[in-house]
Amino acid sequence: MKQKEFAELTQMSLSSLKSYETGRREFTLEKFKEIKSQLGYSFCDSPHPLRLMIDYLRITFKEVRHVKEFIQTYLYVDFKEFTSQETSMMTYNHLYKRGDIWLFDYFDKEIRENYQVTLQLSGQGCRQMELILEREGITWQDFLAKILYERGDMKVTRIDLTLDELYRGKSAEADHFHLSDMINKVYKKYVTFDRLKVWNHIGGGNLNATSSEEERQGISLYFGSRKSNMFFNFYEKRYEFAQKEGISVEEALEIFGVWNRYEIRLSQAKAQLLVEYFVDGQDLGNLARGLINQEMMVYEGIGKYGAYLPDKKWQAMFGSAEPLKLTVKPEPYSIDRTVRWLLYQVSNSLAYVEEADKIMNTEYLKMIQNTGKPTEKMEHELKFLKENYQLMTTT
């Protein structure tokens, strides 16, 4: 668009636009949001019609020599609650099970000299884990933070997030996003993608004109490759509930209250990065919506001067989240992460030792400080920090 056209669409004077572009006027975040709102994008932080769940989690630990202690410390349940059995899944030969909370290891770990274990929580496993966490008075964020800060051998290899579009009632069904519209929009190029290269869809039903709505299978859309580290699956969850329970779609909506489900599957480095963002304090719902916003944008059509018009229903669900790009890149060991671990796990103990020193007139705290020595890796990273910090201060 020309400047005059853009100014008209955003309800701004041409002189103001030129002032912002040349830097004569300060371009604030508030002004940025105002302009994008005029173009149809949403920045509303009010409650949106999406409910987030962690629906699958798989974490591998390289060095767990005492499984009993690991289960009681990190899974918050008694070791006796797990059953033991042989398995051939994921290259392991042994499995501990507590319902759908599974922990894989090797029964001959000493002979193999392989002490790796993998924790797997299916959808039901995540719900069972949530009951345990609720009993302990902790959140998913607390659970993952403890593991991340205390276990240097921990790697998240997969995490699935689901965003349920909550049903708003029969009178508001037209306000819901319809996946059949998404198919049409993809073909019309009203859906733009960042890095996703492939998509697919399935769905169907009875062609008999007298058949009921309940005989539809529901539409499922797939974006990205299942072999990649990020994969989206959007589907009409209301039909799945109806078929599973043998009830009508209308009853399924009233009972379960879910219209569509938007699933995000992350694996390997992307899964690890998302958990680190979450543990660092970011809202998991915003992270999930930001991932979708980064990879795809949905429009209603093309308006004046060829401008794309954002889909209002899509914006109501995903518009308020900033796009999130999980960039995998080599980074130096972070001093911030070490400090966070000390604050999270050690600070209370150090405060206790300090007070005990005052009472007993001892110097245990000083002894602890003098005993520690940076490892070879830490020395390497300290050199990196020193060189870069000096470079930043000189520039």
Solvent accessible surface area in square Angstrom, and as a share of the most:
residue,aa,sasa,rsa
1,M,117,0.52
2,K,150,0.64
3,Q,72,0.32
4,K,149,0.63
5,E,42,0.19
6,F,56,0.23
7,A,4,0.03
8,E,85,0.38
9,L,41,0.21
10,T,6,0.03
11,Q,142,0.63
12,M,23,0.10
13,S,60,0.38
14,L,64,0.32
15,S,75,0.48
16,S,20,0.13
17,L,11,0.05
18,K,81,0.34
19,S,14,0.09
20,Y,30,0.12
21,E,107,0.48
22,T,88,0.51
23,G,59,0.56
24,R,173,0.63
25,R,115,0.42
26,E,144,0.65
27,F,98,0.41
28,T,51,0.29
29,L,109,0.54
30,E,124,0.56
31,K,42,0.18
32,F,74,0.31
33,K,73,0.31
34,E,86,0.39
35,I,15,0.08
36,K,57,0.24
37,S,59,0.38
38,Q,74,0.33
39,L,42,0.21
40,G,32,0.31
41,Y,45,0.17
42,S,26,0.17
43,F,45,0.19
44,C,74,0.44
45,D,126,0.65
46,S,56,0.36
47,P,139,0.88
48,H,61,0.27
49,P,29,0.18
50,L,14,0.07
51,R,101,0.37
52,L,52,0.26
53,M,40,0.18
54,I,4,0.02
55,D,30,0.16
56,Y,30,0.11
57,L,0,0.00
58,R,50,0.18
59,I,0,0.00
60,T,17,0.10
61,F,0,0.00
62,K,119,0.51
63,E,81,0.36
64,V,4,0.02
65,R,134,0.49
66,H,124,0.56
67,V,12,0.07
68,K,113,0.48
69,E,108,0.49
70,F,5,0.02
71,I,0,0.00
72,Q,77,0.34
73,T,51,0.30
74,Y,19,0.07
75,L,1,0.01
76,Y,45,0.17
77,V,7,0.04
78,D,65,0.34
79,F,53,0.22
80,K,178,0.76
81,E,79,0.35
82,F,18,0.07
83,T,85,0.50
84,S,72,0.47
85,Q,82,0.36
86,E,145,0.65
87,T,25,0.14
88,S,104,0.67
89,M,86,0.38
90,M,67,0.30
91,T,115,0.67
92,Y,9,0.03
93,N,26,0.13
94,H,20,0.09
95,L,3,0.01
96,Y,32,0.12
97,K,51,0.21
98,R,59,0.22
99,G,53,0.51
100,D,47,0.24
101,I,1,0.01
102,W,51,0.18
103,L,0,0.00
104,F,0,0.00
105,D,1,0.00
106,Y,12,0.05
107,F,131,0.55
108,D,28,0.15
109,K,23,0.10
110,E,111,0.50
111,I,152,0.77
112,R,118,0.43
113,E,145,0.65
114,N,53,0.27
115,Y,28,0.11
116,Q,39,0.17
117,V,0,0.00
118,T,5,0.03
119,L,0,0.00
120,Q,20,0.09
121,L,0,0.00
122,S,35,0.22
123,G,21,0.21
124,Q,115,0.51
125,G,0,0.00
126,C,0,0.00
127,R,56,0.21
128,Q,46,0.20
129,M,0,0.00
130,E,57,0.26
131,L,122,0.61
132,I,5,0.03
133,L,4,0.02
134,E,131,0.59
135,R,141,0.51
136,E,78,0.35
137,G,66,0.63
138,I,43,0.22
139,T,79,0.46
140,W,34,0.12
141,Q,55,0.24
142,D,56,0.29
143,F,1,0.00
144,L,0,0.00
145,A,8,0.07
146,K,36,0.15
147,I,1,0.01
148,L,5,0.02
149,Y,24,0.09
150,E,42,0.19
151,R,41,0.15
152,G,85,0.82
153,D,27,0.14
154,M,8,0.03
155,K,112,0.48
156,V,1,0.01
157,T,22,0.13
158,R,46,0.17
159,I,2,0.01
160,D,18,0.09
161,L,0,0.00
162,T,1,0.00
163,L,2,0.01
164,D,0,0.00
165,E,0,0.00
166,L,60,0.30
167,Y,34,0.13
168,R,89,0.32
169,G,23,0.22
170,K,132,0.56
171,S,119,0.77
172,A,20,0.16
173,E,49,0.22
174,A,79,0.61
175,D,74,0.38
176,H,0,0.00
177,F,3,0.01
178,H,55,0.25
179,L,0,0.00
180,S,48,0.31
181,D,58,0.30
182,M,0,0.00
183,I,25,0.13
184,N,82,0.42
185,K,25,0.10
186,V,19,0.11
187,Y,147,0.56
188,K,129,0.55
189,K,151,0.64
190,Y,49,0.19
191,V,9,0.05
192,T,59,0.34
193,F,70,0.29
194,D,61,0.32
195,R,88,0.32
196,L,24,0.12
197,K,172,0.73
198,V,84,0.48
199,W,71,0.25
200,N,90,0.46
201,H,66,0.30
202,I,99,0.50
203,G,45,0.43
204,G,35,0.34
205,G,41,0.39
206,N,82,0.42
207,L,180,0.90
208,N,84,0.43
209,A,107,0.83
210,T,121,0.71
211,S,33,0.22
212,S,59,0.38
213,E,88,0.39
214,E,62,0.28
215,E,81,0.36
216,R,78,0.28
217,Q,117,0.52
218,G,9,0.09
219,I,24,0.12
220,S,19,0.12
221,L,0,0.00
222,Y,35,0.13
223,F,1,0.00
224,G,10,0.09
225,S,47,0.31
226,R,140,0.51
227,K,197,0.84
228,S,50,0.32
229,N,54,0.28
230,M,14,0.06
231,F,9,0.04
232,F,0,0.00
233,N,25,0.13
234,F,0,0.00
235,Y,23,0.09
236,E,8,0.04
237,K,14,0.06
238,R,10,0.04
239,Y,2,0.01
240,E,73,0.33
241,F,33,0.14
242,A,3,0.03
243,Q,99,0.44
244,K,158,0.67
245,E,87,0.39
246,G,68,0.66
247,I,46,0.24
248,S,33,0.21
249,V,10,0.06
250,E,92,0.41
251,E,85,0.38
252,A,1,0.01
253,L,7,0.04
254,E,118,0.53
255,I,117,0.59
256,F,70,0.29
257,G,21,0.20
258,V,1,0.01
259,W,10,0.03
260,N,0,0.00
261,R,22,0.08
262,Y,0,0.00
263,E,40,0.18
264,I,1,0.00
265,R,74,0.27
266,L,0,0.00
267,S,21,0.14
268,Q,96,0.43
269,A,37,0.28
270,K,27,0.11
271,A,0,0.00
272,Q,15,0.06
273,L,40,0.20
274,L,0,0.00
275,V,1,0.00
276,E,47,0.21
277,Y,70,0.27
278,F,20,0.08
279,V,13,0.07
280,D,78,0.41
281,G,54,0.52
282,Q,81,0.36
283,D,82,0.43
284,L,11,0.06
285,G,13,0.12
286,N,69,0.35
287,L,5,0.03
288,A,0,0.00
289,R,9,0.03
290,G,0,0.00
291,L,2,0.01
292,I,0,0.00
293,N,12,0.06
294,Q,41,0.18
295,E,2,0.01
296,M,3,0.01
297,M,33,0.15
298,V,0,0.00
299,Y,24,0.09
300,E,76,0.34
301,G,9,0.09
302,I,92,0.47
303,G,26,0.25
304,K,110,0.47
305,Y,83,0.32
306,G,47,0.45
307,A,12,0.10
308,Y,92,0.35
309,L,76,0.38
310,P,5,0.03
311,D,8,0.04
312,K,148,0.63
313,K,68,0.29
314,W,0,0.00
315,Q,9,0.04
316,A,50,0.39
317,M,1,0.00
318,F,0,0.00
319,G,11,0.11
320,S,27,0.17
321,A,5,0.04
322,E,116,0.52
323,P,73,0.46
324,L,24,0.12
325,K,96,0.41
326,L,3,0.01
327,T,74,0.43
328,V,83,0.47
329,K,122,0.52
330,P,138,0.87
331,E,121,0.54
332,P,56,0.35
333,Y,77,0.29
334,S,49,0.31
335,I,89,0.45
336,D,86,0.45
337,R,73,0.27
338,T,31,0.18
339,V,68,0.39
340,R,78,0.28
341,W,79,0.28
342,L,72,0.36
343,L,118,0.59
344,Y,92,0.35
345,Q,75,0.33
346,V,30,0.17
347,S,42,0.27
348,N,125,0.64
349,S,62,0.40
350,L,60,0.30
351,A,52,0.41
352,Y,160,0.61
353,V,27,0.16
354,E,76,0.34
355,E,91,0.41
356,A,21,0.17
357,D,16,0.08
358,K,137,0.58
359,I,148,0.75
360,M,107,0.48
361,N,141,0.72
362,T,44,0.26
363,E,119,0.53
364,Y,102,0.39
365,L,36,0.18
366,K,113,0.48
367,M,109,0.49
368,I,80,0.41
369,Q,125,0.55
370,N,108,0.55
371,T,105,0.61
372,G,58,0.56
373,K,171,0.73
374,P,57,0.36
375,T,74,0.43
376,E,155,0.70
377,K,128,0.54
378,M,77,0.34
379,E,87,0.39
380,H,119,0.53
381,E,21,0.09
382,L,85,0.42
383,K,128,0.54
384,F,79,0.33
385,L,60,0.30
386,K,125,0.53
387,E,95,0.43
388,N,53,0.27
389,Y,140,0.53
390,Q,93,0.41
391,L,111,0.55
392,M,128,0.57
393,T,87,0.51
394,T,111,0.65
395,T,135,0.78
